[in-house]
Each structure stands twice: as C-alpha cells, then as structure tokens.
Amino acid sequence: WMLATQGGADDAAEAIRWAEKAVELSGRVDASHHDTLAAAYAAAGQFDRAVETAQRALDLARTERRLPLVNGIQQRLKQYQNGQPCRAANDVNLE
C-alpha cells in the first residue's frame, strides 16, 4: 500500500508486482488486496486497469459488508476515473 500511495515512479512497478502476488495468493477474493492493486495501477498511470480493479475491490467489499472499506474504495475509484492516483499519506485501505 505504501509503495503504491507514497512511493515514486519506480516504486509503482514494484507495488504492482507485490499487489498482484497478494491478489493471487489470496485466491482473488480479498477486497483490500484488490484495492491495493488498483492504487498501484493508478500510481503507474494505468488508470483503466485501476478503475477495473477498484470496481472488483468494491464488489468484494460490498459482499463482505466492509462498509468503511466500501466508502474508501468509492472515493479512490472517483480519483482513478479522473486520472488521479491515490497519494494521501493518511488514506488507507483498511477498516
């Protein structure tokens, strides 16, 4: 999460690698891991992938009834749709 949201351009690629691995290892059913991957894609300027991944995270968070996470993902999704990465130091993806 920190590499994706607080790192530089070089960190975005590493953030994507780590987040993709986390999504894979979790069986692709953990909303937080998808949320982190979306943030990593956005940090790398891959906003279409960020939007798609954030939407998946949102669907999973809703299914899990993780309302604080749902709210956070909704805010970040709007940023990605506007071509903006998640850069707030205090913006976290956990409940």
N, C-alpha and C positions, 0 to 999 in steps of 0.2 A: 504494500500500500504506500509506504513512504517513498520508494523508488518511483512509483507512478505519479505521486502527487507533489513531491517535493524535490525530486531529482532533476538533473539536466537532460539534455537531448540524448546523451549516451546512456543514461540510466533507463530511458524509456524502453529500449530494446531488451535490456536485462529484465526489466519489470514484466514485459510481455512473456519472456521465456519462463520466469518463475510463476507467473499467474496462470499461464496455460498449463503448466505442470500441476499446479494446485487444483485447477478445474478437473484435469484428467484424473488425478489421484482420488478426488472426492466423488468420482462417479458422475460428474457433471450435474450434480443436484444440490450444490451449496450456493445459495444466493450471494453470500459475501465474497466467495471466490470469483464468481462471475462479475460482481461489482468491481472488484479489484482489476480484473482483466479489462473491463470497459474503461476504467481510468487509465490503464496502461496504454491501451489503443489510442485514447484521446491524447495522452502525453506525446505519443509518436505521430500525431496528426492524422491518424486513421479514424476519422470521425464516423464514417459509415459503419465500420466494424464496432466502434464504441457504442453507437446507438443500438445496433442489433444486439450486442452483448448486454448492454444495460437493460434492454427490454426483457431479455431472458432472465436477468437477475431480478427484475421487478416481478415477473410472473412467479418465479420461485419464492420470493419473499412474501408475496401475497398468499401463496399456497401454504407457506409456513406460518402465516399470520404474524409476521415480524414487522409490526406497524412502524416503529421508529426507522427500521431499515427501508421500508417501503417509501417513507417520506424522503429520506436522504437520496435514494436512487432516483426518485421522481425529480428532485432538484438537479441532480447531476445529469440526468437524461436531457433536461432542457438545455443545460450548458453544452453538451455534446451536439445537440441539434443545431445550436447556434455557432458551432465551430470553436468552442472554448474548452480547454482542458480543465480538469479539477486541480486547482492549485492552492486552495485554502489550507493553511497549516493546521487549522483546528477542525477541518472537515474529515470525519472518519466514517467508515462504512459499517461500524459495529453498533449493536444496540447498547 
